[in-house]
Amino acid sequence: MLDRAKVPGWTKASVVEISGNNRRDKKIIERELKGGNIDLIHFTNQDDAALVPKNNLVPVAISVHNLFDFRPRTLDAGDIPIPLGNRNPSSKYLRFMEDCKMGFNRSDLVICSTKMTQGMASELFPNTTNSMVRIPVDTDFWNYKNNFIDRDFNENFGISDKLLLVSVGDSSKMFRQNFIDSVIESLPSNIKDDIFLMKIGIQKLTKVQILGAYNNAEAMLFPGITIGLQNPTLEAMAVGCKVIASSLPTHDEILPKASLLEPSDIECWKDEIIKLHDDWSKSGKVTMFRDEELISTSKKYNFDAQGIKLAHAYNSIIR
């Protein structure tokens, strides 16, 4: 966000590229601090927390997307358990985690990308202030009015006469692709034959092709979880694409209630797709209008909005 001048009152003084050599990296950070004109250090990668100086000359902030390695857990997704965090770390990794934990405790601010992560930060680092700043979505790029891509965005898929649905994620349990397959398989054959399901993440697509998919899809199906990194549902919302997601973390922090379904209720998901198919058929098999309300909601999480939040977070720790 600093690159885009989206953090009011703040500019980037310098950037330290972390090499992985802690001794060398610490010396570079010390040298930058002694050079002056620095009011705050922001570690944008939580794995660099061990580099937080022991005698902070200026306030230190650390960005965090999830903390499950510090406190592993299993999330009940209804049909399957989803393990989160490293349950069998090596002794080397345990030492690394301990060094990071001490760095978090030396810092002045933990910047969390979700409420769930913020709650864990409060428990793990009770003496360090925390704040929530979402990973922003580029609403200018994803807005269909700025970058509309027609239905022929990739002729190889052969979707011209199909109802297009998209899902996102690889074969990891957290994305629950098998559940989507079960839902599609449960549909009446006449509806199933009309549907093309594009699996973004399993099918390798460029960013422009993904934009084309969201532009032309009747809905995104997302039964899995998001834990703090890039949020595909926000990108789809910014396009105005309908989102159907599970009521699992962290969708309930962002999505409208109407977008959330029970994680393992196949009938409920099937009914939603049948309704989509009915509406698509009645419209003459034309992609539905983009949802302006979803587009408006996505703007709460764009660079401007999150830049203001980041500025407030920075200002809160200035000495």
Order of alpha helices (4+ residues) and beta strands (2+ residues): alpha-beta-beta-beta-beta-alpha-beta-alpha-beta-alpha-beta-alpha-alpha-beta-alpha-beta-alpha-beta-beta-alpha-alpha-alpha
